[in-house]
């Protein structure tokens, strides 16, 4: 965590911080426990796939599912 805080508070990042805060609405989260193998792109894709609504079933034709008129 100290490394993340050091980066955030570094003069280099503070110099460009306004580029983010003036143009992007959002938060920066510093979370302990995320290892170097974590892939945010992979996680984002998984969350987006899980959030997609299930496709609605197609309506049956006038002849019904078995092809006969009621």
N, CA, C and O of each residue as an XYZ file, in Angstrom:
280
protein
N       0.829     -1.186      0.000
C       0.000      0.000      0.000
C       0.880      1.259      0.000
O       0.539      2.273     -0.609
N       1.982      1.169      0.676
C       2.841      2.352      0.753
C       3.348      2.748     -0.624
O       3.526      3.933     -0.905
N       3.580      1.768     -1.477
C       4.075      2.055     -2.822
C       3.011      2.783     -3.648
O       3.323      3.713     -4.392
N       1.757      2.357     -3.511
C       0.659      3.024     -4.223
C       0.488      4.457     -3.731
O       0.312      5.381     -4.526
N       0.541      4.631     -2.425
C       0.413      5.994     -1.871
C       1.588      6.876     -2.302
O       1.416      8.056     -2.608
N       2.768      6.288     -2.320
C       3.945      7.054     -2.745
C       3.798      7.500     -4.192
O       4.147      8.628     -4.539
N       3.280      6.612     -5.036
C       3.044      6.985     -6.439
C       2.017      8.108     -6.524
O       2.237      9.098     -7.221
N       0.884      7.959     -5.813
C      -0.185      8.957     -5.878
C       0.303     10.320     -5.383
O      -0.055     11.357     -5.940
N       1.103     10.305     -4.357
C       1.580     11.563     -3.766
C       2.858     12.087     -4.420
O       3.362     13.143     -4.037
N       3.373     11.367     -5.387
C       4.633     11.777     -6.009
C       4.475     13.088     -6.774
O       3.403     13.369     -7.308
N       5.536     13.888     -6.829
C       5.486     15.134     -7.591
C       5.128     14.896     -9.063
O       4.421     15.705     -9.665
N       5.606     13.801     -9.640
C       5.316     13.519    -11.053
C       3.818     13.315    -11.264
O       3.250     13.861    -12.210
N       3.170     12.534    -10.394
C       1.732     12.308    -10.559
C       0.939     13.559    -10.198
O      -0.036     13.889    -10.874
N       1.339     14.242     -9.165
C       0.629     15.460     -8.770
C       0.664     16.502     -9.889
O      -0.267     17.292    -10.041
N       1.729     16.495    -10.657
C       1.866     17.431    -11.768
C       0.828     17.168    -12.864
O       0.386     18.106    -13.528
N       0.435     15.908    -13.062
C      -0.536     15.582    -14.114
C      -1.915     15.215    -13.565
O      -2.818     14.890    -14.336
N      -2.084     15.263    -12.258
C      -3.337     14.861    -11.629
C      -4.541     15.608    -12.193
O      -5.610     15.022    -12.360
N      -4.379     16.888    -12.485
C      -5.499     17.682    -13.012
C      -5.967     17.183    -14.377
O      -7.126     17.389    -14.737
N      -5.101     16.539    -15.136
C      -5.536     15.970    -16.411
C      -6.637     14.943    -16.179
O      -7.573     14.847    -16.972
N      -6.532     14.178    -15.099
C      -7.559     13.187    -14.771
C      -8.753     13.838    -14.095
O      -9.894     13.620    -14.502
N      -8.497     14.633    -13.068
C      -9.610     15.168    -12.270
C     -10.432     16.207    -13.022
O     -11.612     16.381    -12.718
N      -9.857     16.890    -13.975
C     -10.607     17.886    -14.747
C     -11.417     17.264    -15.884
O     -12.322     17.907    -16.415
N     -11.110     16.039    -16.261
C     -11.735     15.449    -17.445
C     -12.441     14.115    -17.217
O     -13.188     13.653    -18.080
N     -12.216     13.506    -16.084
C     -12.796     12.199    -15.819
C     -13.455     12.237    -14.446
O     -12.847     12.645    -13.456
N     -14.705     11.803    -14.408
C     -15.386     11.711    -13.125
C     -15.182     10.306    -12.583
O     -15.528      9.332    -13.251
N     -14.641     10.187    -11.416
C     -14.406      8.872    -10.853
C     -13.523      8.953     -9.630
O     -13.090     10.033     -9.227
N     -13.268      7.823     -9.058
C     -12.466      7.718     -7.850
C     -11.259      6.837     -8.112
O     -11.256      5.999     -9.014
N     -10.247      7.045     -7.310
C      -9.095      6.154     -7.314
C      -9.196      5.321     -6.054
O      -9.309      5.862     -4.954
N      -9.155      4.014     -6.206
C      -9.213      3.122     -5.060
C      -7.870      2.441     -4.896
O      -7.336      1.855     -5.837
N      -7.343      2.524     -3.717
C      -6.112      1.818     -3.389
C      -6.517      0.648     -2.504
O      -6.959      0.846     -1.372
N      -6.368     -0.565     -3.013
C      -6.873     -1.747     -2.329
C      -5.733     -2.716     -2.074
O      -5.015     -3.107     -2.994
N      -5.576     -3.097     -0.821
C      -4.565     -4.092     -0.491
C      -5.035     -5.471     -0.926
O      -6.227     -5.775     -0.888
N      -4.104     -6.281     -1.330
C      -4.431     -7.659     -1.635
C      -4.568     -7.976     -3.107
O      -4.772     -9.139     -3.455
N      -4.465     -7.007     -3.976
C      -4.532     -7.276     -5.408
C      -3.108     -7.568     -5.874
O      -2.233     -6.703     -5.834
N      -2.902     -8.794     -6.311
C      -1.564     -9.223     -6.674
C      -1.162     -8.815     -8.080
O      -1.990     -8.315     -8.841
N       0.079     -9.018     -8.429
C       0.580     -8.616     -9.745
C      -0.062     -9.392    -10.892
O      -0.018     -8.944    -12.038
N      -0.662    -10.558    -10.597
C      -1.299    -11.345    -11.665
C      -2.707    -10.852    -11.990
O      -3.311    -11.318    -12.956
N      -3.238     -9.922    -11.206
C      -4.592     -9.401    -11.433
C      -4.658     -8.664    -12.768
O      -3.806     -7.827    -13.066
N      -5.667     -8.979    -13.562
C      -5.843     -8.339    -14.864
C      -7.170     -7.577    -14.855
O      -8.227     -8.196    -14.980
N      -7.140     -6.245    -14.710
C      -8.386     -5.483    -14.642
C      -9.216     -5.600    -15.915
O     -10.444     -5.547    -15.852
N      -8.584     -5.757    -17.046
C      -9.319     -5.894    -18.304
C     -10.134     -7.195    -18.306
O     -11.298     -7.216    -18.706
N      -9.495     -8.276    -17.849
C     -10.184     -9.566    -17.773
C     -11.363     -9.487    -16.803
O     -12.447     -9.989    -17.101
N     -11.158     -8.871    -15.665
C     -12.231     -8.731    -14.669
C     -13.368     -7.885    -15.223
O     -14.538     -8.212    -15.022
N     -13.038     -6.810    -15.911
C     -14.059     -5.943    -16.503
C     -14.890     -6.699    -17.532
O     -16.115     -6.576    -17.556
N     -14.232     -7.472    -18.372
C     -14.956     -8.252    -19.380
C     -15.892     -9.266    -18.729
O     -17.008     -9.479    -19.201
N     -15.437     -9.887    -17.649
C     -16.268    -10.854    -16.944
C     -17.496    -10.169    -16.336
O     -18.610    -10.684    -16.439
N     -17.293     -9.023    -15.710
C     -18.416     -8.301    -15.114
C     -19.408     -7.834    -16.174
O     -20.619     -7.895    -15.963
N     -18.898     -7.370    -17.307
C     -19.788     -6.933    -18.384
C     -20.587     -8.104    -18.942
O     -21.773     -7.958    -19.238
N     -19.955     -9.255    -19.087
C     -20.668    -10.428    -19.596
C     -21.755    -10.868    -18.623
O     -22.845    -11.258    -19.042
N     -21.465    -10.808    -17.336
C     -22.451    -11.197    -16.332
C     -23.609    -10.206    -16.275
O     -24.720    -10.584    -15.903
N     -23.375     -8.957    -16.633
C     -24.407     -7.920    -16.549
C     -25.308     -7.884    -17.779
O     -26.349     -7.227    -17.760
N     -24.920     -8.583    -18.851
C     -25.740     -8.574    -20.069
C     -27.060     -9.270    -19.787
O     -27.081    -10.353    -19.201
N     -28.170     -8.652    -20.204
C     -29.458     -9.310    -19.993
C     -29.586    -10.548    -20.870
O     -29.027    -10.618    -21.964
N     -30.331    -11.516    -20.366
C     -30.593    -12.730    -21.138
C     -31.457    -12.362    -22.333
O     -32.382    -11.561    -22.193
N     -31.184    -12.923    -23.504
C     -32.025    -12.621    -24.667
C     -33.436    -13.165    -24.434
O     -33.619    -14.246    -23.874
N     -34.418    -12.397    -24.874
C     -35.803    -12.829    -24.721
C     -36.085    -13.954    -25.717
O     -35.579    -13.929    -26.839
N     -36.888    -14.940    -25.313
C     -37.214    -16.020    -26.246
C     -38.050    -15.487    -27.399
O     -38.852    -14.567    -27.242
N     -37.840    -16.090    -28.555
C     -38.601    -15.657    -29.729
C     -40.041    -16.128    -29.584
O     -40.289    -17.242    -29.121
N     -40.990    -15.286    -29.979
C     -42.394    -15.698    -29.875
C     -42.689    -16.848    -30.828
O     -42.082    -16.957    -31.894
N     -43.630    -17.708    -30.433
C     -44.015    -18.828    -31.288
C     -44.813    -18.300    -32.466
O     -45.465    -17.260    -32.373
N     -44.758    -19.013    -33.559
C     -45.515    -18.601    -34.738
C     -46.998    -18.870    -34.510
O     -47.380    -19.498    -33.522
N     -47.817    -18.396    -35.423
C     -49.274    -18.577    -35.298
C     -49.655    -20.045    -35.299
O     -50.692    -20.413    -34.747
N     -48.844    -20.878    -35.903
C     -49.188    -22.296    -35.999
C     -48.789    -23.062    -34.740
O     -49.061    -24.258    -34.643
N     -48.158    -22.410    -33.784
C     -47.773    -23.080    -32.566
C     -46.428    -23.769    -32.692
O     -45.828    -23.802    -33.766
N     -45.966    -24.315    -31.585
C     -44.626    -24.912    -31.556
C     -44.553    -26.165    -32.419
O     -43.502    -26.448    -32.994
N     -45.654    -26.930    -32.525
C     -45.612    -28.184    -33.270
C     -45.948    -27.985    -34.747
O     -45.948    -28.948    -35.514
N     -46.226    -26.779    -35.142
C     -46.544    -26.528    -36.544
C     -48.008    -26.734    -36.880
O     -48.372    -26.702    -38.056
N     -48.856    -26.942    -35.892
C     -50.297    -27.127    -36.126
C     -51.050    -25.911    -35.655
O     -50.629    -25.226    -34.723
N     -52.143    -25.651    -36.289
C     -53.009    -24.573    -35.837
C     -53.802    -25.066    -34.629
O     -54.221    -26.223    -34.592
N     -54.009    -24.195    -33.645
C     -54.777    -24.596    -32.465
C     -56.226    -24.870    -32.795
O     -57.006    -25.218    -31.909
